[in-house]
């Protein structure tokens, strides 16, 4: 039976551009690179991957799965990313249990920035 989530993968059209976005702007550190077509980032409890290998799958902000990255300061990060020209799909907002925002990566995929709140 299912033991855990092995990875979450987002498609990329330009993996070098995607790596720049995730590594320079979000500070992710690559853990594995499979021939320049699949890059993985181990993030304590899960792996996030970017790939150009998913034939027939294109980046999308409106379809498919989504990933949420836990961050320390949603508002500060969104402000910094906005200054870097990152497209903000949903501005930061508060729910009863968190604060979050949705941004678009360099490829057009939507990703959630999540900040858990303590009660």
Phi and psi restraints in degrees (value plus and minus 20) as a CYANA .aco file:
   2 UNK   PHI     -88.4   -48.4
   2 UNK   PSI     110.9   150.9
   3 UNK   PHI    -122.5   -82.5
   3 UNK   PSI     -58.7   -18.7
   4 UNK   PHI    -189.7  -149.7
   4 UNK   PSI     154.3   194.3
   5 UNK   PHI    -102.7   -62.7
   5 UNK   PSI     103.0   143.0
   6 UNK   PHI     -94.5   -54.5
   6 UNK   PSI     -66.4   -26.4
   7 UNK   PHI    -186.0  -146.0
   7 UNK   PSI     142.1   182.1
   8 UNK   PHI    -135.7   -95.7
   8 UNK   PSI     108.8   148.8
   9 UNK   PHI    -139.6   -99.6
   9 UNK   PSI     117.2   157.2
  10 UNK   PHI    -134.5   -94.5
  10 UNK   PSI     119.5   159.5
  11 UNK   PHI     -96.6   -56.6
  11 UNK   PSI     129.4   169.4
  12 UNK   PHI    -151.2  -111.2
  12 UNK   PSI     123.8   163.8
  13 UNK   PHI    -110.5   -70.5
  13 UNK   PSI     -51.8   -11.8
  14 UNK   PHI    -152.8  -112.8
  14 UNK   PSI      78.7   118.7
  15 UNK   PHI     -86.4   -46.4
  15 UNK   PSI     -53.0   -13.0
  16 UNK   PHI     -84.1   -44.1
  16 UNK   PSI     -62.6   -22.6
  17 UNK   PHI     -85.3   -45.3
  17 UNK   PSI     -62.6   -22.6
  18 UNK   PHI     -83.0   -43.0
  18 UNK   PSI     -63.3   -23.3
  19 UNK   PHI     -81.2   -41.2
  19 UNK   PSI     -61.9   -21.9
  20 UNK   PHI     -78.8   -38.8
  20 UNK   PSI     -64.6   -24.6
  21 UNK   PHI     -80.6   -40.6
  21 UNK   PSI     -74.4   -34.4
  22 UNK   PHI     -92.4   -52.4
  22 UNK   PSI     -54.0   -14.0
  23 UNK   PHI    -106.0   -66.0
  23 UNK   PSI     -66.6   -26.6
  24 UNK   PHI     -99.1   -59.1
  24 UNK   PSI     -66.9   -26.9
  25 UNK   PHI    -102.9   -62.9
  25 UNK   PSI     -55.4   -15.4
  26 UNK   PHI    -125.4   -85.4
  26 UNK   PSI     -27.5    12.5
  27 UNK   PHI      56.6    96.6
  27 UNK   PSI      -3.1    36.9
  28 UNK   PHI     -91.6   -51.6
  28 UNK   PSI     128.5   168.5
  29 UNK   PHI    -133.8   -93.8
  29 UNK   PSI     104.6   144.6
  30 UNK   PHI     -85.4   -45.4
  30 UNK   PSI     122.1   162.1
  31 UNK   PHI    -127.5   -87.5
  31 UNK   PSI     -49.5    -9.5
  32 UNK   PHI    -169.5  -129.5
  32 UNK   PSI     123.8   163.8
  33 UNK   PHI    -150.3  -110.3
  33 UNK   PSI      97.2   137.2
  34 UNK   PHI    -122.8   -82.8
  34 UNK   PSI      68.4   108.4
  35 UNK   PHI      42.7    82.7
  35 UNK   PSI       4.5    44.5
  36 UNK   PHI      52.3    92.3
  36 UNK   PSI     -10.4    29.6
  37 UNK   PHI    -136.3   -96.3
  37 UNK   PSI     -30.8     9.2
  38 UNK   PHI    -169.7  -129.7
  38 UNK   PSI     101.4   141.4
  39 UNK   PHI    -142.2  -102.2
  39 UNK   PSI     116.8   156.8
  40 UNK   PHI    -138.4   -98.4
  40 UNK   PSI     128.0   168.0
  41 UNK   PHI    -148.1  -108.1
  41 UNK   PSI      92.9   132.9
  42 UNK   PHI    -100.9   -60.9
  42 UNK   PSI     106.0   146.0
  43 UNK   PHI    -146.0  -106.0
  43 UNK   PSI      39.7    79.7
  44 UNK   PHI      25.0    65.0
  44 UNK   PSI      61.2   101.2
  45 UNK   PHI      86.3   126.3
  45 UNK   PSI     -24.7    15.3
  46 UNK   PHI    -189.3  -149.3
  46 UNK   PSI     141.9   181.9
  47 UNK   PHI    -140.3  -100.3
  47 UNK   PSI     113.0   153.0
  48 UNK   PHI    -127.7   -87.7
  48 UNK   PSI     112.5   152.5
  49 UNK   PHI    -147.1  -107.1
  49 UNK   PSI     129.5   169.5
  50 UNK   PHI    -141.5  -101.5
  50 UNK   PSI     120.4   160.4
  51 UNK   PHI    -172.4  -132.4
  51 UNK   PSI     128.7   168.7
  52 UNK   PHI    -122.1   -82.1
  52 UNK   PSI     -13.1    26.9
  53 UNK   PHI    -107.3   -67.3
  53 UNK   PSI     -29.7    10.3
  54 UNK   PHI    -101.7   -61.7
  54 UNK   PSI      66.0   106.0
  55 UNK   PHI     -82.6   -42.6
  55 UNK   PSI     114.6   154.6
  56 UNK   PHI      59.0    99.0
  56 UNK   PSI     -20.6    19.4
  57 UNK   PHI    -129.6   -89.6
  57 UNK   PSI     106.7   146.7
  58 UNK   PHI    -138.9   -98.9
  58 UNK   PSI     133.3   173.3
  59 UNK   PHI     -77.2   -37.2
  59 UNK   PSI     126.6   166.6
  60 UNK   PHI    -175.2  -135.2
  60 UNK   PSI     121.1   161.1
  61 UNK   PHI    -116.5   -76.5
  61 UNK   PSI     -25.7    14.3
  62 UNK   PHI    -144.7  -104.7
  62 UNK   PSI     -16.8    23.2
  63 UNK   PHI    -162.5  -122.5
  63 UNK   PSI     141.7   181.7
  64 UNK   PHI      57.6    97.6
  64 UNK   PSI    -184.3  -144.3
  65 UNK   PHI     -97.8   -57.8
  65 UNK   PSI    -199.0  -159.0
  66 UNK   PHI    -166.0  -126.0
  66 UNK   PSI     137.3   177.3
  67 UNK   PHI    -146.3  -106.3
  67 UNK   PSI     126.4   166.4
  68 UNK   PHI    -141.0  -101.0
  68 UNK   PSI     104.7   144.7
  69 UNK   PHI    -117.8   -77.8
  69 UNK   PSI     109.5   149.5
  70 UNK   PHI     -95.6   -55.6
  70 UNK   PSI     110.8   150.8
  71 UNK   PHI    -151.1  -111.1
  71 UNK   PSI     141.5   181.5
  72 UNK   PHI    -101.2   -61.2
  72 UNK   PSI     -51.9   -11.9
  73 UNK   PHI    -166.7  -126.7
  73 UNK   PSI      72.7   112.7
  74 UNK   PHI     -78.5   -38.5
  74 UNK   PSI     -68.8   -28.8
  75 UNK   PHI     -82.7   -42.7
  75 UNK   PSI     -63.8   -23.8
  76 UNK   PHI     -84.8   -44.8
  76 UNK   PSI     -62.6   -22.6
  77 UNK   PHI     -86.5   -46.5
  77 UNK   PSI     -63.7   -23.7
  78 UNK   PHI     -81.2   -41.2
  78 UNK   PSI     -61.9   -21.9
  79 UNK   PHI     -81.2   -41.2
  79 UNK   PSI     -64.2   -24.2
  80 UNK   PHI     -85.2   -45.2
  80 UNK   PSI     -63.0   -23.0
  81 UNK   PHI     -85.9   -45.9
  81 UNK   PSI     -60.5   -20.5
  82 UNK   PHI     -78.7   -38.7
  82 UNK   PSI     -62.7   -22.7
  83 UNK   PHI     -82.3   -42.3
  83 UNK   PSI     -46.3    -6.3
  84 UNK   PHI    -108.9   -68.9
  84 UNK   PSI     -16.0    24.0
  85 UNK   PHI      68.6   108.6
  85 UNK   PSI     -11.3    28.7
  86 UNK   PHI     -90.8   -50.8
  86 UNK   PSI     117.2   157.2
  87 UNK   PHI     -99.5   -59.5
  87 UNK   PSI     109.3   149.3
  88 UNK   PHI    -119.7   -79.7
  88 UNK   PSI      98.0   138.0
  89 UNK   PHI    -103.6   -63.6
  89 UNK   PSI     -64.4   -24.4
  90 UNK   PHI    -153.0  -113.0
  90 UNK   PSI      99.0   139.0
  91 UNK   PHI     -83.4   -43.4
  91 UNK   PSI     138.7   178.7
  92 UNK   PHI     -74.3   -34.3
  92 UNK   PSI     117.7   157.7
  93 UNK   PHI    -164.9  -124.9
  93 UNK   PSI     142.5   182.5
  94 UNK   PHI    -130.7   -90.7
  94 UNK   PSI     117.1   157.1
  95 UNK   PHI    -134.0   -94.0
  95 UNK   PSI     157.0   197.0
  96 UNK   PHI     -82.8   -42.8
  96 UNK   PSI     -39.4     0.6
  97 UNK   PHI    -143.4  -103.4
  97 UNK   PSI     -24.5    15.5
  98 UNK   PHI    -181.4  -141.4
  98 UNK   PSI     155.0   195.0
  99 UNK   PHI    -144.8  -104.8
  99 UNK   PSI     115.7   155.7
 100 UNK   PHI    -171.3  -131.3
 100 UNK   PSI     146.1   186.1
 101 UNK   PHI    -168.0  -128.0
 101 UNK   PSI     142.2   182.2
 102 UNK   PHI    -143.1  -103.1
 102 UNK   PSI     107.4   147.4
 103 UNK   PHI    -139.0   -99.0
 103 UNK   PSI     147.9   187.9
 104 UNK   PHI    -129.4   -89.4
 104 UNK   PSI     113.1   153.1
 105 UNK   PHI     -97.1   -57.1
 105 UNK   PSI    -198.7  -158.7
 106 UNK   PHI     -82.8   -42.8
 106 UNK   PSI     -40.5    -0.5
 107 UNK   PHI    -116.0   -76.0
 107 UNK   PSI     -31.3     8.7
 108 UNK   PHI      82.0   122.0
 108 UNK   PSI     -15.3    24.7
 109 UNK   PHI     -98.8   -58.8
 109 UNK   PSI     121.3   161.3
 110 UNK   PHI    -104.7   -64.7
 110 UNK   PSI     119.5   159.5
 111 UNK   PHI    -159.4  -119.4
 111 UNK   PSI     124.2   164.2
 112 UNK   PHI    -115.3   -75.3
 112 UNK   PSI     116.8   156.8
 113 UNK   PHI    -124.6   -84.6
 113 UNK   PSI     102.2   142.2
 114 UNK   PHI    -141.3  -101.3
 114 UNK   PSI     113.2   153.2
 115 UNK   PHI    -147.3  -107.3
 115 UNK   PSI      86.8   126.8
 116 UNK   PHI     -85.5   -45.5
 116 UNK   PSI     122.5   162.5
 117 UNK   PHI    -126.6   -86.6
 117 UNK   PSI     129.3   169.3
 118 UNK   PHI    -118.3   -78.3
 118 UNK   PSI     120.7   160.7
